[in-house]
Structure formats: structure tokens, C-alpha cells
Amino acid sequence: MAWIDISTPLQSGMVVWPGDDAVRVEQTMFLERGDPFNLTRLAMTVHTGTHIDAPCHFLRNGKAMDTMPLDVMIGPARVVDIEDPVAVRPAELPADLRRGERVLFRTINSTRHQAAPRFVEEFVFVSKEAAAALSEVGVALVGIDYLSVGGFSQDQVETHEILLGAGIWVVEGLRLGHVSPGSYELVCVPLLIPGADGSPARALLRC
């Protein structure tokens, strides 16, 4: 089966977290203008679009992006449908979750909020209780289909601290509206940015 791209396209004017710099993608040199080559400039924060949070994003002594073991980001993954319109809660977590598993949550964010032209504060997030349950199981990776695994006005810091503190890597900004729940192979590779608290990533799934 072909790979399914679940990344958010990077483009000027895309939705970013409030307070983040606006994304700028602009071509600065043009072959048709007589320049020797085409050249594009990209400006954004590392937590733009589909991206990975490093532990040091929320933890004072947490690890940076360049310490991330790539085998966490490559391998079997499970897409889980969440019906709760507010948050991922323990009641909807699969009962058979295993240590080391990669879990991607598909919520109404994928069909309702990602297409919104402006940032949506009421996106579905992972509750701190669900984060604690995932931590207790010992999953390796948690992904969500909006810009933060924690809520905008609730459980933002707590959820990040629980997951990242347990050594669980976090992928945010996934596009899962065109993906069915089930088992896949995941490849999600970040840019190598030494010392960074996060990094943009390209995320792909294959059955």
C-alpha cells in the first residue's frame, strides 16, 4: 500500500499557536528572472504545523531534539478514534495498550478544526488523566491532530509534563481526517536541530 501523508503542509499564513511568529514561505530567487537558481526562504518556530516536542520544551532538565532515538519515530503505530468532543479521557483509551506502543489520536479536530482559518481554542486535547494512564502503560509516542497535546485553557502544562516526564515523545499537528482507525507503520522524522525544544517533522503512515 502507498504511504499516507499525515503532515500539515507548511505555507505562509497557516494557523499557528497564539503568540508564535507567522509562517513565511517565500521564493527569493527565480530562474525565469535570470537568477542562477530558484531559492526559497522559510521562517517559523519549531512548533509549527506537524512537529515533535522534545522533553526540554516543558521540563527544565529535559532532553533536546538531538537526543531523540529515531526508532521511537519509526515502526508500528495505532490510530485510535476519539468521540469525546472535549478531550481524550481514560475511558476511551484502548484496553489492550502495550508498553512501547505508538498511539495517534484521531479526534473531531481532524474534520472540524484543522480547516478553520484561525486558531481554535476549543480543540480536543489529551486530558491529564489520560496522560497519566498512558504514562502508566509506558507507551513510547503519543500523537494528536491539533497543535498541542495539552489544552489551550486546561491541562496544557500538566499533560505535557506527564507525557514528556515519562519519556513519551509527543507529535502534534497531525492530519488524520483521511485515515481510518487501525494499525499502521509510522515514519515521522524530525529535522536535526541540536539543543532545540522541538522540530518540524514529516509524518507518514502505511498499512
C-alpha positions, -999 to +999 in steps of 0.1 A: +000+000+000+011+035-007+023+058+021-003+082+035+009+117+043-004+129+077+017+161+078+004+196+078+016+215+047+039+244+055+027+276+039+025+313+045-005+324+066-011+289+081-026+287+116+000+289+144-002+288+182-012+323+195+019+344+200+041+323+177+057+340+147+037+339+115+049+314+089+067+329+059+075+308+028+087+330+000+107+325-031+136+349-032+154+339-064+139+329-098+153+311-128+129+328-151+141+362-138+176+354-147+189+342-113+213+312-114+188+291-094+155+290-076+157+297-038+130+297-011+132+312+023+113+297+053+107+314+086+088+299+115+091+285+150+099+248+156+064+241+169+047+249+136+025+225+117+033+188+122+061+188+148+077+169+177+080+182+212+113+175+230+112+170+268+131+203+273+101+221+258+084+218+293+110+202+315+138+222+330+164+194+326+147+176+298+164+162+267+167+182+235+157+171+200+191+158+190+189+131+218+157+116+204+161+079+195+149+076+159+135+041+165+108+057+186+095+075+155+097+046+131+077+014+135+042+001+142+016+026+153-021+026+161-046+053+151-074+055+177-107+072+172-118+095+200-155+105+202-153+128+232-157+164+218-136+179+246-107+157+255-091+123+252-100+106+285-090+073+301-124+057+293-117+059+255-081+045+257-078+010+242-078-016+270-050-035+253-024-007+251+011-021+254+044-007+267+064+008+238+033+014+216+029+044+193-006+059+196-021+086+174-054+101+184-079+110+157-105+134+171-130+159+157-100+182+153-093+164+120-127+171+105-138+203+122-109+224+135-080+219+111-098+235+083-106+266+103-088+298+090-080+309+126-067+292+157-094+273+176-091+274+213-116+246+219-096+218+202-097+183+216-066+176+237-053+148+259-065+152+295-040+150+323-058+118+335-054+101+301-018+113+300-012+096+334-028+064+321-006+064+290+024+070+312+015+041+335+013+018+305+046+031+292+037+039+256+066+053+235+048+080+215+016+100+215+003+119+186-027+144+183-044+161+154-040+197+165-012+220+176-010+208+212-014+176+231-025+197+261-055+220+260-054+257+255-070+267+288-069+233+306-042+206+312-017+223+289+013+222+312+001+191+332-004+169+301+030+179+286+048+174+319+033+140+325+040+126+290+074+142+285+084+134+320+076+097+314+099+097+284+070+097+259+077+116+228+049+139+215+038+146+179+014+174+174-003+189+143-011+156+126-037+154+098-058+122+104-091+131+087-084+108+058-071+080+079-092+051+093-086+038+128-063+008+129-027-005+127-001+012+105+036+016+100+047+051+110+076+071+098+080+105+115+114+121+112+123+155+126+150+179+115+182+176+134+184+208+154+210+205+182+196+217+216+162+225+202+130+221+222+111+208+192+113+203+155+091+202+124+086+167+110+072+148+081+048+121+092+037+091+070+016+061+076+014+028+057-009-002+063 
